[in-house]
Amino acid sequence: MYKKILLIGFISLASCKTNKQDDKTKLPTQAPPTVVEIVIATVKSVNNTIEANGSIIPNEIVDIHPEISGRLTMLNIAEGTTVSAGTVLAKINDADLQAQLGKSKVQLELAKKNEERFKKLLSVSGINQADYDAALNNVNNIKADIEVLKAQIDKTIIKAPFSGLLGLRNISPGAYVTPQTLLVTLQQIDKIKIDFTIPEQYTHLIKKGNSVEVLTNYNKAKLKATIVATEPEMNTATRNLKVRAILNDGKLQAGSFVKVLLQVSGNNQSIMIPTNAIIPDADSKKLVLVKDGKGKFVNIETGLRTADAVEITKGINIGDSVVVTGVLFVKNNIPVKVKKVITQ
């Protein structure tokens, strides 16, 4: 009996030791390093051309609205045709105004006769000065009323403010119109403006009189344009400057999207890194470098951009290993494993 008790105790002790060894083997292991692909930072030739997005706008554009309400008695809007400045485009019924004008002219004739009669009486002291002044004031008031009526009648005639191309007509003859009614759009397209924006760091390239190249999606030919003006203030939200240029030759459709190409002088040898390697931040831009087998986050400054790469002007050196894939999974000072070195 005593031997059985000793045997059971020995087995229990051995079992406890075994369990402790098993627990040690179940301790959590370190997470495997993040697998990444890298490029080696090297100096490359850079095409010193900046691409900016732009829009084509007419030299002048206006929506034609009537100044007063009324019914159209004449409509002279031939869609898609060119008209000269001063061409009558529409006429609003002015019969009531013409009637008032005729009445005022009759009243003016009578008032003038009274004023002349009072003037003669005043010269012989037949009336006092106040009576004559009242008669003269009546003449002047009627003349002023006539000028007001002429101005109102003039508003019933809608003319082209400048020479240009008419757009699509939005009204029919005989319609009742108000100042909110759009009759047609008039555009002056003998000169074409190009509005585009340029980042803050390249504003030194923008000077009045400088030439830029314009490239459209539907016409691969490069056209020339001349910078004529800029906004006096930079956009505080985007830090971009709005620039306007005039197309020197060629015809482009208003409202079209274009690319504006600006040539940058200076050194064309720079470190170029794929765009997808850059991590945008609220206050800066970052890259992930591989140093001593670990990921290291560094702040950078960028310069020129191409279709798939960005110039790095500050933050890395030639020969640095830059992570291009797996960037979002890398943590600072955590081991990484380089799967592949990508050639640029």
C-alpha positions as CSV (number, residue, x, y, z in Angstrom):
1,M,0.0,0.0,0.0
2,Y,2.8,2.4,0.9
3,K,4.6,1.6,-2.4
4,K,1.4,2.3,-4.4
5,I,1.2,5.8,-2.8
6,L,4.8,6.6,-3.6
7,L,4.3,5.5,-7.2
8,I,1.2,7.7,-7.7
9,G,3.1,10.7,-6.3
10,F,6.0,10.1,-8.6
11,I,3.7,9.9,-11.6
12,S,1.9,13.1,-10.6
13,L,5.2,15.0,-10.2
14,A,6.3,13.9,-13.6
15,S,3.0,15.0,-15.1
16,C,3.4,18.5,-13.6
17,K,6.9,18.8,-15.1
18,T,5.6,17.8,-18.5
19,N,2.8,20.3,-18.4
20,K,5.2,23.1,-17.5
21,Q,7.4,22.2,-20.4
22,D,4.3,22.2,-22.7
23,D,3.4,25.7,-21.4
24,K,6.8,27.1,-22.3
25,T,6.5,25.8,-25.9
26,K,3.1,27.5,-26.2
27,L,4.5,31.1,-25.5
28,P,3.7,33.6,-28.3
29,T,6.3,33.9,-31.0
30,Q,7.4,37.2,-32.7
31,A,5.4,38.2,-35.8
32,P,7.2,37.5,-39.1
33,P,8.8,40.6,-40.8
34,T,6.7,42.5,-43.4
35,V,7.5,41.4,-47.0
36,V,8.3,44.4,-49.2
37,E,9.7,45.3,-52.6
38,I,12.2,48.1,-53.0
39,V,13.9,50.4,-55.5
40,I,17.4,51.7,-55.1
41,A,17.5,55.6,-55.3
42,T,19.5,56.5,-58.3
43,V,20.0,59.7,-60.3
44,K,17.9,59.8,-63.5
45,S,17.5,62.2,-66.3
46,V,14.3,64.3,-65.9
47,N,12.2,65.8,-68.6
48,N,11.9,69.3,-67.2
49,T,8.4,69.9,-68.3
50,I,5.5,70.7,-66.0
51,E,2.0,69.6,-66.9
52,A,-0.9,71.7,-65.7
53,N,-4.6,71.1,-66.3
54,G,-6.4,73.9,-68.1
55,S,-9.8,74.8,-69.6
56,I,-10.7,76.6,-72.8
57,I,-12.9,79.7,-72.4
58,P,-14.1,82.2,-75.0
59,N,-12.6,85.7,-75.1
60,E,-16.0,87.1,-74.2
61,I,-19.2,85.3,-73.2
62,V,-22.6,86.6,-72.1
63,D,-26.1,85.3,-71.4
64,I,-28.6,87.5,-73.2
65,H,-31.5,88.4,-70.9
66,P,-34.2,91.1,-71.5
67,E,-34.0,94.1,-69.1
68,I,-37.8,94.4,-68.7
69,S,-40.8,92.1,-68.8
70,G,-43.1,91.9,-71.8
71,R,-44.2,89.9,-74.9
72,L,-41.8,89.4,-77.7
73,T,-42.9,91.0,-81.0
74,M,-39.7,90.2,-82.9
75,L,-37.0,87.5,-82.5
76,N,-33.9,87.6,-84.7
77,I,-31.8,84.8,-83.3
78,A,-30.4,82.4,-85.9
79,E,-28.7,79.7,-83.9
80,G,-25.0,79.1,-84.6
81,T,-24.6,82.2,-86.7
82,T,-22.2,85.1,-86.2
83,V,-23.6,88.5,-85.5
84,S,-22.1,92.0,-85.3
85,A,-22.1,94.3,-82.3
86,G,-25.4,96.2,-82.2
87,T,-27.4,93.7,-84.1
88,V,-31.1,93.7,-82.9
89,L,-31.8,90.2,-81.5
90,A,-35.3,90.7,-80.1
91,K,-38.0,93.3,-79.6
92,I,-40.5,93.5,-76.7
93,N,-44.0,95.0,-77.1
94,D,-43.6,98.8,-76.3
95,A,-47.1,100.0,-77.4
96,D,-48.0,101.3,-73.9
97,L,-44.7,103.1,-73.6
98,Q,-45.0,104.7,-77.0
99,A,-48.5,105.9,-76.1
100,Q,-47.2,107.5,-72.9
101,L,-44.4,109.1,-74.9
102,G,-46.8,110.6,-77.4
103,K,-48.9,112.0,-74.5
104,S,-45.9,113.5,-72.8
105,K,-44.8,115.2,-76.1
106,V,-48.3,116.9,-76.4
107,Q,-48.0,118.1,-72.8
108,L,-44.6,119.4,-73.5
109,E,-45.8,121.5,-76.4
110,L,-48.5,123.1,-74.2
111,A,-46.1,123.6,-71.4
112,K,-43.6,125.4,-73.7
113,K,-46.3,127.7,-74.9
114,N,-47.4,128.6,-71.4
115,E,-43.7,129.2,-70.4
116,E,-43.2,131.6,-73.4
117,R,-46.5,133.4,-72.6
118,F,-45.5,133.8,-68.9
119,K,-42.0,135.0,-70.0
120,K,-43.6,137.9,-72.0
121,L,-45.9,138.8,-69.1
122,L,-42.9,138.8,-66.7
123,S,-41.0,141.2,-68.9
124,V,-43.9,143.8,-68.6
125,S,-44.5,142.9,-64.9
126,G,-47.7,141.2,-65.8
127,I,-47.0,138.3,-63.4
128,N,-44.6,137.7,-60.6
129,Q,-41.4,135.7,-60.8
130,A,-42.9,132.7,-58.9
131,D,-45.6,132.1,-61.5
132,Y,-43.0,132.1,-64.3
133,D,-40.7,129.7,-62.4
134,A,-43.5,127.3,-61.9
135,A,-44.3,127.3,-65.7
136,L,-40.5,126.7,-66.5
137,N,-40.3,123.9,-63.9
138,N,-43.3,122.2,-65.5
139,V,-41.5,122.2,-68.9
140,N,-38.4,120.7,-67.4
141,N,-40.4,118.0,-65.6
142,I,-42.1,116.9,-68.7
143,K,-38.7,116.8,-70.6
144,A,-37.4,114.5,-67.8
145,D,-40.4,112.3,-68.1
146,I,-39.9,112.0,-71.8
147,E,-36.2,110.9,-71.3
148,V,-37.4,108.2,-68.8
149,L,-39.9,106.9,-71.3
150,K,-37.2,106.8,-74.1
151,A,-34.9,104.9,-71.8
152,Q,-37.6,102.3,-71.1
153,I,-38.4,102.0,-74.8
154,D,-34.7,101.5,-75.5
155,K,-34.8,98.5,-73.0
156,T,-37.4,96.8,-75.2
157,I,-34.8,96.5,-77.9
158,I,-32.3,93.7,-77.2
159,K,-29.0,94.1,-79.1
160,A,-25.8,92.1,-79.3
161,P,-23.3,93.8,-77.0
162,F,-20.3,92.6,-79.1
163,S,-19.6,90.6,-82.3
164,G,-19.7,86.9,-81.7
165,L,-21.3,83.5,-82.2
166,L,-24.9,82.8,-81.1
167,G,-25.6,79.6,-79.2
168,L,-28.9,77.7,-79.0
169,R,-32.2,79.7,-78.7
170,N,-34.1,79.1,-75.5
171,I,-37.3,81.0,-76.4
172,S,-39.9,81.2,-79.1
173,P,-41.5,84.3,-80.9
174,G,-44.5,85.7,-79.0
175,A,-43.4,84.4,-75.7
176,Y,-43.8,86.5,-72.5
177,V,-40.3,87.1,-71.1
178,T,-38.9,88.6,-67.8
179,P,-35.4,89.7,-66.9
180,Q,-34.8,86.1,-65.6
181,T,-35.5,84.6,-69.1
182,L,-32.4,83.4,-71.0
183,L,-32.8,84.1,-74.7
184,V,-29.4,82.9,-76.0
185,T,-25.7,82.8,-75.2
186,L,-23.3,85.0,-77.2
187,Q,-19.6,84.0,-77.4
188,Q,-16.7,85.8,-78.9
189,I,-14.4,83.0,-80.2
190,D,-12.0,84.9,-82.5
191,K,-9.7,84.8,-79.5
192,I,-9.5,81.8,-77.1
193,K,-8.4,82.1,-73.5
194,I,-6.8,79.2,-71.5
195,D,-7.2,79.2,-67.8
196,F,-4.9,76.8,-65.8
197,T,-3.5,76.5,-62.3
198,I,0.2,76.0,-61.4
199,P,1.6,74.8,-58.0
200,E,3.2,77.3,-55.7
201,Q,6.8,76.1,-56.2
202,Y,6.6,76.9,-59.9
203,T,5.1,80.4,-59.8
204,H,8.5,81.9,-60.6
205,L,8.1,80.4,-64.1
206,I,5.0,82.5,-64.8
207,K,5.7,85.8,-66.4
208,K,3.5,87.9,-68.6
209,G,4.5,87.4,-72.2
210,N,6.0,84.0,-71.7
211,S,4.9,81.2,-74.1
212,V,3.4,77.9,-73.1
213,E,2.4,74.8,-75.1
214,V,-1.2,73.5,-75.2
215,L,-2.1,69.9,-75.8
216,T,-5.7,68.6,-76.3
217,N,-7.1,65.1,-76.0
218,Y,-8.6,65.2,-79.5
219,N,-5.7,66.9,-81.2
220,K,-2.2,65.8,-80.5
221,A,-0.6,68.8,-82.2
222,K,1.0,71.2,-79.7
223,L,-0.3,74.8,-80.0
224,K,1.3,77.9,-78.6
225,A,-0.3,80.3,-76.1
226,T,0.9,83.5,-74.5
227,I,0.5,84.3,-70.8
228,V,-1.4,87.5,-70.3
229,A,-2.4,87.6,-66.6
230,T,-2.5,85.8,-63.3
231,E,-4.8,86.1,-60.2
232,P,-3.3,88.6,-57.7
233,E,-3.7,86.1,-54.9
234,M,-2.9,82.4,-54.6
235,N,-5.6,79.9,-53.7
236,T,-5.2,79.3,-50.0
237,A,-6.9,75.9,-50.1
238,T,-4.8,74.4,-52.8
239,R,-1.7,76.7,-52.9
240,N,-2.1,77.0,-56.6
241,L,-2.0,80.1,-58.8
242,K,-4.6,80.7,-61.5
243,V,-3.0,81.8,-64.8
244,R,-4.6,83.0,-68.0
245,A,-3.1,82.7,-71.5
246,I,-4.3,83.6,-75.0
247,L,-4.1,81.1,-77.8
248,N,-1.8,82.4,-80.6
249,D,-3.1,80.2,-83.4
250,G,-5.5,77.3,-84.0
251,K,-9.1,76.8,-83.0
252,L,-10.3,75.0,-79.9
253,Q,-13.7,74.2,-78.6
254,A,-14.8,76.3,-75.6
255,G,-15.1,74.3,-72.4
256,S,-12.6,71.7,-73.5
257,F,-10.0,70.2,-71.2
258,V,-6.3,70.8,-72.2
259,K,-2.9,70.2,-70.8
260,V,-0.6,73.2,-70.5
261,L,3.2,72.4,-70.8
262,L,5.8,74.6,-69.2
263,Q,9.5,74.2,-69.7
264,V,11.7,74.3,-66.6
265,S,15.3,75.3,-67.0
266,G,18.1,74.0,-64.8
267,N,19.6,70.6,-63.8
268,N,17.8,67.7,-65.3
269,Q,19.5,65.0,-63.1
270,S,17.4,64.1,-60.1
271,I,16.3,61.2,-57.9
272,M,13.1,59.8,-59.2
273,I,10.9,57.5,-57.1
274,P,7.6,55.8,-58.1
275,T,4.5,57.7,-57.1
276,N,3.0,54.8,-55.2
277,A,5.9,54.8,-52.8
278,I,4.9,58.2,-51.3
279,I,2.8,58.4,-48.2
280,P,0.8,61.6,-48.0
281,D,0.4,63.2,-44.6
282,A,-1.5,66.2,-43.2
283,D,1.7,68.3,-42.9
284,S,4.3,66.5,-45.0
285,K,5.1,63.6,-47.3
286,K,6.9,60.5,-46.3
287,L,8.9,57.5,-47.7
288,V,9.8,54.2,-46.1
289,L,13.5,53.3,-46.3
290,V,15.0,49.9,-45.4
291,K,18.0,50.4,-43.0
292,D,19.6,47.6,-41.0
293,G,16.7,45.3,-41.9
294,K,14.1,47.6,-40.5
295,G,11.6,50.1,-41.9
296,K,12.4,53.8,-41.3
297,F,10.0,56.6,-42.1
298,V,11.5,59.8,-43.4
299,N,10.0,63.2,-44.4
300,I,10.7,64.3,-48.0
301,E,10.1,67.2,-50.3
302,T,9.1,66.6,-53.9
303,G,9.6,68.5,-57.2
304,L,8.7,67.6,-60.7
305,R,6.2,64.9,-61.5
306,T,5.9,62.5,-64.5
307,A,3.2,60.0,-65.3
308,D,4.5,57.4,-62.8
309,A,7.3,59.0,-60.8
310,V,8.1,62.0,-58.6
311,E,11.3,63.9,-58.1
312,I,12.6,63.8,-54.5
313,T,14.5,67.0,-53.8
314,K,15.1,66.5,-50.1
315,G,15.0,63.6,-47.5
316,I,16.8,60.7,-49.2
317,N,20.2,60.0,-50.7
318,I,21.5,58.1,-53.7
319,G,21.7,54.4,-52.8
320,D,18.9,54.4,-50.3
321,S,16.5,51.4,-50.4
322,V,13.0,52.8,-50.8
323,V,9.9,50.6,-50.2
324,V,7.5,50.7,-53.1
325,T,5.1,47.7,-52.3
326,G,3.8,46.8,-48.9
327,V,4.2,50.4,-47.8
328,L,1.0,50.5,-45.8
329,F,1.9,47.4,-43.8
330,V,5.3,48.7,-42.6
331,K,5.7,50.1,-39.1
332,N,8.6,52.3,-38.0
333,N,11.6,50.4,-36.7
334,I,10.0,47.0,-37.3
335,P,11.9,44.4,-39.2
336,V,11.1,43.9,-42.9
337,K,12.0,41.3,-45.5
338,V,13.0,42.4,-49.0
339,K,11.4,40.1,-51.5
340,K,12.5,41.9,-54.6
341,V,14.6,44.8,-55.9
342,I,12.7,46.5,-58.7
343,T,14.7,48.1,-61.4
344,Q,13.5,51.6,-62.6
